[in-house]
Amino acid sequence: MNIKRLVDLNLKDKRVFIRSDLNVPIQDGKITSPKRILASIPSITFALQKGASVMVTSHLGRPEEGKFNDNDSLKLVVEFLKNHLDYPVRLVSDWDSKPFDITPGQLIVLENCRFNIGEKRNEEVLAKKYASLADIFVMDAFGTAHRKEASTYGIAEYIDIACAGILFLAELEALEKALLNPSRPMIAIVGGSKVSSKLSILDTLSDKVDQLIVGGGIANTFIKAMGFEVGSSMYEEELVPAAKKIIDKLSKRGASLPVISDVVCGKKLDANERAITKNIKDVSQDDMIFDLGKDSVDEIVKCIHNAKTIIWNGPIGVFEFDQFAKGTETMTKAIADASAFSLAGGGDTIAAIEKFNVANDISYVSTAGGAFLEFAEGKKLPAIEILERRF
């Protein structure tokens, strides 16, 4: 696709506006995972090194438009950047009503863009205000590429030059490699609590993959579709027919859904609950399925070892509790050890990668969530569309 790239532009003495994804988790006044900030730094430092005056903004949390609140301020992000960059950094909160000075080699962080009225609705007035601040717009927040908002889309319509940043292009290239030009066998692992939230991606992937692996509450719905008991486990009865259609589609293509032969159960979801492994045929009415059993996971590991491309979104068990984490741990380490190109994305997926300390062994860990899934579904993302149009 034809998209201007930040690294190809002359940035000297230019005013550059970067839309980053700095939406990091914060607890008790501290950033608990700076992964998204660290991933955004290469584009910021590249622009600074090339002599640009740099403005960055991002969303954080879910604030109400037009109302500042301290909890969703980017001030902690700014403090983090001050400690990790050799350039002056300052936070500007009233940029739309009070002019500010910026010179080449300086970085200004514009306060949480979701405080701005019209941001989520992509209002023209706000988009033009953003565009008036700079010469070049850099879209580097792939995690928001599926949203048509003023700071991700609108600004690109009105600014002189719109381009993609280093992180954005890296995400796009990894997704294209895994989904558009995959080496085969190609497998997809989709976990999570609900089929309804991932039905579209499951349906799309069932047309592409050689093997589709399901886990979590999603697996329970598929287990029910296969005619087995799931007890009092979380599953979606109304989507059992949809699961059956996906199973049939895979079979007709010569693809497969690896057999789930055993599961790990408990009577309630509790950190102290005893984990009991059962044959899939022996699940009782009061059982809750919280993980896949060893035999089922061994089948998944075989698929992983034979694969050339692995797409992974979601854990296969309640890995937050150690007694129900074995399936996700074994699978995660198998992906890390595999020779295949592995693409992982989604918040719970990243949490599993961090818990089992394999981040350096996954080919590409996407910081995107919804955009990752929508691209995988074959949807045209608004941010890509506008960058192509402005090319």
Beta strands, then each sheet from edge to edge (+ up, - down):
strand 1: 15-19
strand 2: 26-27
strand 3: 30-31
strand 4: 53-57
strand 5: 89-92
strand 6: 107-110
strand 7: 136-139
strand 8: 161-164
strand 9: 186-190
strand 10: 211-214
strand 11: 262-266
strand 12: 276-279
strand 13: 288-292
strand 14: 309-313
strand 15: 341-345
strand 16: 364-366
sheet 1: 5+ 6+ 4+ 1+ 7+ 8+
sheet 2: 2+ 3-
sheet 3: 10+ 9+ 14+ 15+ 16+
sheet 4: 12+ 11- 13+
end
